[in-house]
Amino acid sequence: MSQVLHTPPRTEAAPHDDLAALAARHGLTVSGARPSLPEYIRQLWARRHFITAFATAKLTTTYSQAKLGQLWQVMTPLLNAAVYYFIFGVLLNTKRGVADFIPFLVTGVFVWTFTQTSIMTGTRAISSNIGLVRALHFPRAALPISFCLQQLQQLLFSMAALVVILLAVGVPPALSWFLVIPALTLQFVFNAGVSMIMARLGAKTPDIAQLMPFVLRTWMYMSGVMWSLDNLIKQHHGMPPWVGDLLRANPAAVYIDLMRFALIDTFHASQLPPHVWLVATGWALVAGVGGFIYFWKAEETYGRG
């Protein structure tokens, strides 16, 4: 007597269109799917309080283990400025021909640090918070934007020390100081855009974070942080004119010059690049809008793999 095993008939896999129709019929959506751009902006705006609170919490905990605590928020950029003053201002004598070199240098260091740290923290925004990205559903752009906001808050602490320095060296308060507001706004948009670009690249290739310090250091030397770009261009008579134009149009140099023009009375409009506000606005729009769209296009890939 033989026993016959009956196996169920083989069925072919349901076509993709049938699965999509089944999901649509029951109101199912792909988990973590990228929303439309308007919807993504709406979701990001709805979480604006989270972005602000996250940035403030990060700033508060940065120096929580140090004995001097939040005082390091001011001391760190001041110590950097002191080192640059000794090396470049004294040893290399880059202060020659630059009026009010101390506020000139400190302003450059503070403004550059804002851009530098925004990009560095943005590069690691996804990779360093992968647990948060995988555990919670929220617009991932909130992370690089919150890190930029954290660095803006850090800069505002430093600006308080800068005002003291300006008054100590005899720079009088002026209405031009209010130009700091639009200048910092444009710089923040630019920084946030570049940070989102680097956040997407850093999420895919974490090794980029190891390369960025070298890139940023080179960019710093091209941005006139420790010396006057005008003096540098004049000293190199054989330099092609287009090289000087590129150095002046460098976005970091543009935002540094705007801040110097706003705060230092001896830094005149003649020292600014042509159409400087248009250039600053253009860099902010290109980096801000372009970086946001570039980051949004990879929204559904963050935290996977």
C-alpha positions in Angstrom: 0.0 0.0 0.0 1.6 3.3 -1.1 1.0 6.6 0.4 0.6 9.6 -1.9 1.6 13.0 -0.7 -0.6 15.7 -2.0 1.2 19.1 -2.3 -0.7 22.2 -2.9 -0.6 23.5 -6.5 2.1 26.0 -7.2 1.0 29.5 -7.8 2.8 32.3 -9.5 3.8 35.4 -7.5 1.2 38.1 -7.7 2.2 40.8 -10.2 3.5 44.0 -8.8 0.5 45.9 -10.2 -1.8 43.6 -8.2 0.1 44.2 -5.0 0.0 48.0 -5.6 -3.7 47.8 -6.2 -4.2 45.7 -3.0 -2.2 48.2 -1.0 -4.1 51.1 -2.4 -7.4 49.4 -1.7 -6.6 49.0 2.0 -4.9 52.4 2.4 -1.4 51.1 2.8 1.7 53.1 2.0 5.4 52.4 1.7 7.1 52.8 5.1 9.5 55.8 5.0 8.5 56.8 1.5 9.6 60.2 0.4 6.7 62.7 0.5 6.2 65.4 -2.1 8.3 68.5 -1.7 5.4 70.7 -0.4 4.4 68.0 2.0 8.0 67.6 3.2 8.2 71.3 3.9 4.9 71.2 5.8 6.2 68.3 7.9 9.5 70.1 8.6 7.6 73.3 9.6 5.4 71.3 12.0 8.5 70.1 13.8 10.1 73.5 14.1 9.8 73.3 17.9 11.7 70.0 17.9 14.5 71.5 15.7 14.9 74.5 18.1 14.8 72.3 21.3 17.2 69.8 19.8 19.7 72.5 18.9 19.5 74.1 22.3 19.9 70.8 24.1 23.0 70.0 21.9 24.5 73.4 22.7 23.8 73.0 26.4 25.4 69.5 26.6 28.5 70.4 24.6 30.5 71.7 27.6 28.4 70.1 30.3 31.4 68.0 31.5 33.8 71.0 31.6 34.4 72.8 34.9 34.0 76.2 33.2 30.8 75.0 31.5 29.2 77.3 29.0 32.0 79.8 29.4 33.9 77.8 26.8 31.4 78.9 24.2 33.1 82.3 24.3 36.6 81.2 25.3 37.1 78.7 22.4 36.7 81.2 19.5 38.7 83.8 21.5 41.6 81.4 22.0 41.5 80.5 18.3 41.7 84.2 17.5 44.6 84.7 19.9 46.5 81.9 18.3 45.9 83.3 14.8 46.9 86.8 15.9 50.2 85.5 17.2 51.0 83.4 14.2 49.7 85.6 11.4 49.5 89.0 12.9 52.8 89.0 14.8 55.1 86.4 13.2 53.9 86.8 9.6 52.9 90.4 10.0 49.6 90.2 8.1 48.3 93.0 10.2 50.4 95.5 8.2 48.1 97.8 6.3 45.0 96.6 8.0 43.2 99.1 10.2 41.8 97.8 13.5 43.4 94.4 12.9 42.2 92.8 16.2 38.5 93.3 15.5 39.2 92.5 11.8 40.7 89.2 12.8 38.2 88.3 15.6 35.3 89.0 13.3 36.8 86.8 10.6 37.5 83.9 13.0 34.0 84.0 14.5 32.2 84.2 11.2 34.4 81.5 9.6 33.9 79.2 12.7 30.1 79.5 12.1 30.5 78.1 8.6 33.1 75.6 9.4 31.4 73.9 12.4 28.0 74.0 10.6 29.4 72.0 7.7 31.4 69.6 9.9 28.4 68.8 12.2 26.2 68.6 9.1 28.4 66.0 7.5 27.9 63.7 10.5 24.2 64.7 11.1 22.8 61.4 9.8 25.6 59.0 10.5 26.1 60.1 14.1 22.4 60.0 14.8 21.5 56.7 13.0 19.7 55.4 16.1 17.4 58.4 16.1 16.9 58.2 12.4 15.9 54.5 12.5 13.7 54.8 15.6 11.6 57.8 14.8 9.8 59.0 11.7 10.5 62.7 11.0 11.8 64.8 8.2 15.6 64.0 8.2 16.4 67.6 7.2 15.6 68.5 10.7 18.9 67.2 11.8 21.4 69.2 9.7 19.2 72.3 10.1 19.2 71.9 13.9 23.0 71.5 14.0 23.3 74.8 12.0 20.9 76.5 14.4 23.1 75.2 17.3 26.1 76.8 15.7 24.2 80.1 15.2 23.4 80.1 18.9 27.1 79.5 19.6 28.0 82.4 17.3 25.6 84.7 19.2 27.4 84.0 22.4 30.7 84.8 20.7 29.2 88.0 19.3 28.7 89.3 22.8 32.4 89.0 23.4 33.1 90.6 20.0 31.0 93.6 21.0 33.2 94.0 24.1 36.3 93.8 22.0 35.0 96.4 19.5 34.2 98.8 22.3 37.6 98.1 24.1 39.6 99.1 21.0 37.6 102.2 20.4 35.1 101.2 17.7 32.0 103.2 18.3 28.5 101.7 18.1 26.8 102.6 14.8 23.5 102.0 12.9 25.5 99.7 10.5 25.6 97.1 13.3 22.0 96.3 12.4 23.3 94.9 9.1 24.5 91.9 11.1 20.9 90.6 11.1 20.5 90.2 7.3 24.1 89.1 6.9 23.8 86.3 9.4 20.4 85.3 8.0 21.9 84.8 4.5 24.9 83.0 6.0 22.7 80.7 8.0 20.7 79.8 4.8 24.0 79.1 3.0 25.4 77.1 5.8 22.2 75.0 6.2 22.2 74.3 2.4 25.8 73.1 2.3 25.2 71.1 5.5 22.3 69.2 3.9 24.5 68.4 0.9 27.2 67.1 3.1 24.7 65.3 5.3 23.5 63.2 2.3 27.1 62.5 1.2 28.2 61.7 4.7 25.3 59.3 5.2 26.3 57.3 2.2 30.1 57.7 2.6 31.1 58.3 6.3 34.8 58.6 5.3 34.0 62.1 3.9 33.9 63.3 7.5 37.6 62.5 7.8 38.4 64.4 4.6 36.4 67.6 5.5 38.9 69.1 7.9 41.5 69.4 5.2 39.0 70.8 2.7 37.8 73.4 5.2 41.3 74.4 6.2 42.1 75.1 2.6 38.9 77.0 2.2 39.7 79.1 5.3 43.1 80.2 3.9 41.3 81.3 0.7 38.7 83.4 2.6 40.7 86.2 4.1 40.1 85.1 7.7 43.6 86.2 9.0 44.5 88.7 6.3 43.1 91.2 3.9 42.3 89.7 0.5 42.7 93.1 -1.1 46.3 93.4 0.2 47.0 89.8 -0.9 45.8 90.5 -4.4 47.8 93.8 -4.6 51.0 92.1 -3.5 50.8 89.6 -6.3 50.9 91.8 -9.4 51.2 88.9 -11.8 47.9 87.3 -10.5 45.3 87.0 -13.3 42.3 89.3 -12.6 39.9 86.4 -12.7 41.7 84.8 -9.7 41.2 87.9 -7.6 37.5 88.0 -8.7 37.1 84.3 -7.6 38.7 85.0 -4.2 36.4 88.0 -3.6 33.3 86.0 -4.7 34.1 83.1 -2.4 31.0 82.8 -0.2 32.9 82.5 3.1 34.8 85.7 2.2 31.6 87.5 1.2 29.9 86.8 4.5 33.0 87.7 6.5 33.4 91.0 4.6 29.7 91.8 5.2 30.2 91.3 8.9 33.3 93.4 9.0 31.6 96.2 7.0 28.7 96.1 9.5 30.8 96.2 12.7 34.1 97.9 11.9 33.9 101.6 11.0 37.3 101.5 9.3 36.2 98.7 6.9 34.7 100.8 4.1 32.4 99.9 1.3 35.3 100.2 -1.2 36.8 97.0 0.3 33.7 95.0 -0.5 33.3 92.9 -3.7 31.0 94.5 -6.4 27.3 93.8 -5.8 28.2 92.1 -2.5 24.6 91.8 -1.2 23.4 90.3 -4.5 26.3 87.8 -4.4 25.5 87.0 -0.8 21.8 86.5 -1.6 22.7 84.4 -4.7 25.0 82.1 -2.7 22.3 81.7 0.0 19.6 80.8 -2.5 21.7 78.4 -4.6 23.1 76.6 -1.6 19.9 76.7 0.5 17.3 75.7 -2.1 19.7 73.4 -4.0 20.9 71.7 -0.9 17.4 71.2 0.5 16.2 69.6 -2.7 19.3 67.5 -3.0 18.8 66.2 0.6 15.1 65.6 0.1 15.6 63.4 -3.0 17.4 60.8 -0.8 15.0 61.1 2.1 13.8 57.5 2.0 17.4 56.1 2.0 18.6 57.5 5.3 19.0 54.9 8.0 18.8 52.0 5.6 21.5 49.5 4.9 
